[in-house]
Structures are given as structure tokens and as C-alpha cells.
Amino acid sequence: MTPRTTRRTDAHPDLTRPDAGAPLFSTWRVGTPERQQATVEAIAATWERRPWPTPALLGYHVYTGLDGTTLMHHSQWASEADYEAFVKTQRQERVDEIDTLVPGIERLGLDRYRRYRSRERAAGDTRVPGLVVAVRIDFEPGAAERRTDWIGEVLRALAGTPDDHRGLISAHFHLSTDGTHVLNYAEWESEPVYDAVLAAPGEGIGDGGEQWERVRTYPAVKGFTSTRYRHAVGLLPA
């Protein structure tokens, strides 16, 4: 069978794919906005020069951090075993070529997840996210089982927030396989809309309501870290 080629796409990934058994996220630090763009192009060109590695890789997406220094990578795998097989046979040649094109990339680590639940976009909602906010919620040691309860609290709070002015398109909650944290991959209309929502108590996300107070003060949570991104490129099998 002829290997499938690799193609670029501007389309955002579908985080709810049932066949994505192993969503992986990682971060690279590259230093400047110019190096961000050069690295995105190097990644895409490196992958396009090779056949798609395996049907078990459903898609690979790269995002530029609005801090001007980082990239987020999101790959959707059928299983972790499929990813490990790729690492053994095909990953290093791609890494070497990218590093030749853009020397000095700092790779900050890879996190492995299982998607647990989502606040999916409403039926008929065709908005293209202008902003992706990755929120990491760290939990106290030994509190891995509390993570699903906390996600339930967030989804109940979201359900009580009016839809017409929130600006949130979707939110996808992932459990880290090491038990330490939750990752919320949230799609927003735009950065100005997101900022306006954060700055407007009583009008949605983060307001002073009782349900949101339970989310913020949940006893097993150590802290929150959020990072803003824009989707730069997607890579898919042709």
C-alpha cells in the first residue's frame, strides 16, 4: 500500500474524537516571535517531506504562544503504545532536521492525557476560535481522584453562565496520566473577548457567583496556570 502523504491545514482539531485515546501536549521555548514563525515553518516543511508516519497518528497541531517565545504542540494518537513506536523509529530524524533549520530550541517536556469531559460547542456554532487558552490546574499530592469532581463543578458553573455574551466556544478537560493535574483546552472567539469576560465580574466566567466560588476555592487544588495561544498549523494525513 502506498504511504499517505502529509498535508497542512488551518482547521483546528476536533478534541472530542473518540478514536483519540492518547492526546499529548508539549511546549517548546524558541525565544522570539521571528523564531516562533521560523520554527512553525520548519516543522511543517520537515513533516511534508516525509510520508505520514502511521494511521495511529490522527493529527498534529502547533500553536504560537502570545508571549512571543513559546510553541504548544498537540498530537492525537490512538494509543500511547503507537506514540512510543513512532519515537523509536521516526521521531529523531524529524527533530534533527528541525534543529538544523532552527538551532537552539528548548524542549520543556511532554505531558500525556486522557480527555475526560467537554463543554462542547453548541449545535450550529460555526465560529473559528481566535484564541486557545490552555489552563493547567495542579492538585495536591494524593488528590488524583478529586480531579473529576472538580471538573464537574466547572461544568455546572458553565451551564449556569449565559451563552449570548460569554465568548467561550468550547472547553475540553483532560486528566494527566500521572495524576497530578487537569488541562483545560478552551477555545475562545478572540483575545479581546476573553479579556472582557475576565474583567467583567457578574457576567460569566470567573464571576462572584456561588458556583464559581466553589470552583476557585476547591480544597484539593494547588493552583492555576493559563497560557494563551493561536493555532498556527495543523498536519494531517492526505
N, C-alpha and C positions, 0 to 999 in steps of 0.2 A: 504494500500500500504506500502511495506517495505521501511523504510527510507534509503536514499542513504548514503553510507559511504564517508569518506573524504580521498583523496589521495594527495600525494606530486607530484610536477612536477618541472623540471628545466626550462621548457619553459617560456619565457617571455609572459606577457599578450598582447592581441590584444586591443590596446587603441581605435580602431575605431569601436568597436562593437556597432551596432545601438540599441541593447536592453539594453545597459548600460546607463540608464537615470540619474544615480546619482553616479558618480565617487567620492570617498572620499580619502583624503590623510591625514596622521597624522605622527608625529615624536615622537620617544621615545629617551631619553638620558639614556645610560646604563653605560658609564664610561670608558670601556677598550675594546680592541679587543677580549679578552678572554670572557668578559661578553656579547659582541655582539653575538658571536657564541653560547654561552650557552642560550641566550635569543631566538635566532632563533630556536634552537633545542627544547626549552621549548614550544614555540608557536606551532611548527609543531606537537609535541607529544600530546599536550593538545587538539588540533583540531582533530587529528587522533583517539583519544579515544572516540570521540563523532560522532554521525551522522551529515551529512551535515545539517546545520540549516534550510535552506529554499531554494527552487528553485529560489527565487528572488535575492539571492547572487550568482553572476555569477563566481566570483573568488576573491581570497585574496592573495596578494603578499607582501613579505617582502624583504627589501634591506638593506645591510650594508653600512653605510657611510664610505668613505675613510678617514675620520677624526679619525676613530677608536673608536668613542664614541657614535654614534647615529644609529638609525634604522628608515627607512621610511616604512610606511605601505600604501598600495594602495588596496582598495576594490572596486569592480564594482557591484553596486546594480541596480536593475530595477527601484527603486524609493526611495526617502528619507523616505517615509512612511514605506517601507519594512525594512529599516535600523532601524527606530525608534521602530518597533515591535520587532526586534531582541534585541535591547538594553533593552527593558522592560522584556524580558523573558529568554534570553540565554547568553547575553554578560558577566554578572558579574561572573558567575561560571567559565568562561574561564579566566577572569582577575585574579580571586583569585588563581586559580591553577598556572598560570604563575608567579604570585608574590610570591607564596610559593617556587617555583623552583628557581627563581632568584629575591631575595628581593632587594628593593631599586630602582626600575625602576622609572624614572621621565617622566611622560607623558606631552608633551609640547603643546598638543592641536590638534583638528581635524578641517580640512577645507573641505568645500563642494563646488562642482564644477558642471559645465556643459561643456562638450567638445564642442568647437566652430568650429575649423577648424584644419586640419593637413597637414603637408607636409609628405605624405605617402612614404614608401619605394618604389623604382622603381620596375616595373614588373620583376620578375625573380631574384630579390635580395634576397639571402638566408643567408646573414650574420647574425650571432648571436651577439647581442650587448655585447661588453666587458665593456661598461661604460654607465651609465644612469646619465644625468645631469638634475637636477631639478632647473629651473630658475624661481624665483618669481620676478614679475615686479609690483611694487607698483605704484598706481596712486593717483593723488591729490584728495582731497575730492570733491565730486560732478562731477567727471570726468568718471563715470562708462560707460557712452555711448561712450567715446573715445577709450575704450579698443579694440573694434572690428576694428576700423580704424587703430590702431597701429599694430594689428596682420596682417592686410592686407599689411602694409608697410614691415613687416618682411618677409612675404611670397613672396612679389615682389623682395626683396633683395635676398632671397634664390634662386628664379627662375633665377636670373642673375649670380649665382655663379657656376662655372664649377663643374661637378659631379665627375670627374675622380680622384681628389685628396683631396676632402673635408673631407671624413671620416664620414660624418653625414649620418646615416641610415634613420632616421625619426624624426619628431618633431610634438608634439601634444599640441595644445594650449587650455587651459581650463579657463573659466571665473568663478571666485569665486562668489558664490551666494549672498555674502554680498556686492558686487560691488566694493571692494577695490583693487583687484589685478588680474593679469593673472598668471597662472602657465604653463610654457613650460616644458613638459616632453620630453627630447631629447635623442635619442638612438644613441650612437657613437660606432665605431669599437673598440676603445681602449683608455685608458688614454693617452699614448704617442702620438697617432694620434691627439687627441683633443688638447693636449698641443702644438703640432707642428703647428696646424692650428691657434691657438690663437697667436702664436709667429711669424707668417709669414704674415705681412701686404701686401695687394695686391694679396693674394692668397685665398680669400674666406671669411669665417665668420669673421666679425669684421674688414674688410679691410678699406682702406681710401676712398672707392667709395662713390659717391653722395647718392645712395640709403641707404647704411648702415649708413651714416651720419644722414639721416633723422630719422632712427630708434633710434640711440643713443641720438639724441637731441630733440626727440618728446616732445612738451611742457607740456603735462599732466602727464608725467612720473616722479615719485619722486625718484626712484632708483631701482637697480637690486641686487638680491642676488642669487648666484648659489651654489649648493651643489652637490658633486659627490657621486655616489652610485654604488654598484654592486648588481645584482639580487642574492638573497640568497636562497629563496624557494618560490614556488607557491603552493597554496592549492585550490583544485577543487573538485567538486562532482564526485565520482567514477561512 
